[in-house]
């Protein structure tokens, strides 16, 4: 359960970066979607805490997997938007 708090803080910081980039560049970053992985990861951690197991719960595994895939997709999307049309030296 203690792992969720630093991860939520890190994801919130990433959401603020996406929000700042949207406001400064005018490109749509969908920064509101970063709340999804925070909630889903929290749900997975709460599930594992409630059943008192470390692994093997289908619902907990599914919540964590969906959270991870969603976070990867959002990070790749933000990276591609921020590095588009950049010239290399």
PEBELZI-V994044 format. One record per backbone hydrogen bond with DSSP energy under -1.0 kcal/mol. CO is the residue of the C=O (numbers start at 1). NH is the residue of the N-H. E is the energy in kcal/mol with one decimal. If there is no record, write none. Layout:
# PEBELZI-V994044
co/nh/e
CO/NH/E
CO/NH/E
This chain:
# PEBELZI-V994044
co/nh/e
3/7/-1.5
4/8/-2.8
5/9/-2.0
6/10/-2.4
7/11/-2.6
8/12/-2.1
9/13/-2.1
10/14/-2.1
11/15/-2.2
12/16/-2.0
13/17/-1.9
14/18/-2.2
15/19/-2.3
16/20/-2.6
17/21/-2.5
18/22/-2.1
19/23/-2.3
20/24/-2.5
21/25/-2.5
22/26/-1.8
30/33/-1.6
31/34/-1.4
32/35/-1.5
33/36/-1.2
34/38/-1.0
35/39/-2.4
36/40/-2.9
37/41/-2.5
38/42/-2.0
39/43/-2.4
40/44/-2.4
41/45/-2.5
42/46/-2.5
43/47/-2.2
44/48/-2.2
45/49/-2.3
46/50/-2.2
47/51/-1.8
48/52/-1.1
48/53/-1.1
57/61/-2.5
58/62/-2.4
59/63/-2.5
60/64/-2.2
61/65/-2.4
62/66/-2.6
63/67/-2.0
64/68/-2.2
65/69/-2.6
66/70/-2.4
67/71/-2.2
68/72/-2.4
69/73/-2.4
70/74/-2.3
71/75/-2.4
72/76/-2.5
73/77/-2.3
74/78/-2.4
75/79/-2.5
76/80/-2.6
77/81/-2.1
78/82/-2.5
79/83/-1.8
83/86/-1.1
